[in-house]
Amino acid sequence: MPAIQKTVLHIDDSADDLFLFKKACSQAAASFHLQLMSGGKDALSYLQGAGQYSDRSKFPRADFILLDLKMPVPDGFSVLRSVRERSELNPITICIFTSSFQYEDIQETYANGADCFLTKPAAFESLVAIAGAIDEFLNSARLDVLKELPEFRQ
């Protein structure tokens, strides 16, 4: 019996960042299904299976969220808090993926339930490595795979 394909929900208001990560996943030969969301409002609807996202065969439940912080309302902090407030969404691994290096942002996201914090790399090769590490994490459930990345922040 084939393994059930995992779903990564990438939430970012930058179309360029979404495109580059999709390309990096392809280059990394990632085995997960990638869903792209251009904002927090649609992402929350997706996660709740509401409205246009009610068909779980087309919009499968997310196993992993890659979440940008600096977005229009609702921003990544609000999305993080909303997800962690819903018990049925708590099992989802949430990895903050942002350009922010601010210590306060890192601390606030961990305090609100983020599992991991990665800074966006400048080099495409590093993005490919991140996509590969997410794939490996989803196949092993070993968070240390992500914590070993140079972009990881504690």
C-alpha positions in Angstrom: 0.0 0.0 0.0 1.5 3.4 -1.0 2.2 6.0 1.7 -0.2 8.8 2.0 1.2 11.9 0.5 1.8 14.7 3.0 0.7 18.3 2.3 2.7 21.4 2.9 0.8 24.7 3.1 3.1 27.6 2.2 1.6 30.9 3.2 3.4 34.0 1.9 2.2 37.3 0.4 5.1 37.4 -2.0 4.2 35.8 -5.3 8.0 35.6 -6.1 8.8 33.8 -2.9 5.9 31.3 -3.5 7.1 30.7 -7.1 10.8 30.2 -6.0 9.8 27.7 -3.2 7.7 25.8 -5.7 10.6 25.6 -8.1 12.9 24.6 -5.2 10.6 21.8 -4.2 10.6 20.5 -7.8 14.4 20.7 -8.0 14.6 18.9 -4.6 12.3 16.2 -5.9 10.1 16.7 -2.8 7.5 14.0 -2.4 5.0 16.2 -0.5 2.0 18.0 -2.1 2.5 21.7 -2.0 -0.4 24.1 -1.6 0.4 27.8 -2.0 -1.6 30.6 -0.2 -1.0 34.2 -0.9 -2.4 35.5 2.4 -3.5 34.6 5.9 -7.2 35.0 5.3 -7.3 32.3 2.6 -4.9 30.1 4.5 -7.2 30.1 7.6 -10.2 29.2 5.3 -8.1 26.4 3.8 -7.1 25.1 7.2 -10.7 25.1 8.4 -11.9 23.4 5.2 -14.3 26.4 4.8 -16.0 27.7 1.6 -14.1 26.9 -1.6 -11.6 24.7 0.4 -14.3 22.3 1.7 -13.4 19.5 -0.8 -10.5 17.7 1.1 -9.8 15.6 -2.0 -8.7 18.8 -3.8 -7.5 20.7 -0.7 -6.1 18.0 1.7 -5.5 18.7 5.3 -2.1 20.3 5.9 0.6 18.3 7.7 3.1 21.1 7.7 2.7 24.9 7.5 5.5 27.1 6.1 4.5 30.6 7.4 5.7 34.1 6.5 5.3 36.6 9.3 5.3 40.0 7.6 2.0 39.9 5.6 -1.0 42.2 5.5 -3.8 41.4 8.0 -4.0 38.8 9.2 -0.2 38.6 9.5 1.8 35.5 10.3 1.6 36.0 14.0 -2.2 36.1 13.9 -2.3 33.0 11.7 0.0 31.2 14.1 -2.2 32.1 17.1 -5.4 31.1 15.2 -4.1 27.7 14.3 -2.8 27.0 17.8 -6.2 28.0 19.3 -8.0 25.2 17.4 -7.4 21.8 18.9 -8.0 20.0 15.7 -5.2 21.9 14.0 -2.7 21.5 16.8 -1.0 18.4 15.4 0.1 20.5 12.3 3.8 21.4 12.4 4.3 25.1 11.9 7.6 26.4 10.6 8.0 30.2 10.5 9.7 31.1 7.2 10.5 34.8 7.1 13.2 37.4 6.3 13.1 38.6 9.9 16.1 38.2 12.1 14.6 40.1 15.0 15.0 38.3 18.3 11.6 39.5 19.5 9.9 37.9 16.4 11.7 34.6 17.0 10.8 34.6 20.7 7.1 35.6 20.1 6.6 32.9 17.5 8.0 30.1 19.8 5.9 31.5 22.7 2.8 31.2 20.4 3.5 27.6 19.4 5.8 27.6 16.4 7.8 24.4 16.0 10.6 25.9 14.0 11.9 29.3 12.8 13.8 29.6 9.5 15.1 32.7 7.9 14.6 33.0 4.1 17.9 32.4 2.4 19.3 34.5 -0.4 20.7 31.6 -2.4 18.4 29.4 -4.4 20.5 26.3 -3.5 19.7 26.9 0.1 16.0 27.0 -0.7 16.4 23.7 -2.4 18.1 22.3 0.7 15.2 23.6 2.9 12.6 21.9 0.6 14.6 18.7 0.9 14.8 19.0 4.7 11.1 19.5 4.9 10.5 16.4 2.8 12.9 14.4 5.0 11.2 15.7 8.1 7.7 14.7 6.8 9.1 11.2 6.1 10.8 10.8 9.4 9.1 13.2 11.9 12.5 14.2 13.2 12.5 17.9 13.8 16.3 17.9 14.2 16.5 17.7 10.3 15.2 21.2 10.2 17.1 22.4 13.2 20.4 21.4 11.5 19.8 23.9 8.6 22.0 27.0 8.7 18.8 29.1 8.5 17.4 27.7 11.7 16.9 30.2 14.6 16.2 29.5 18.2 
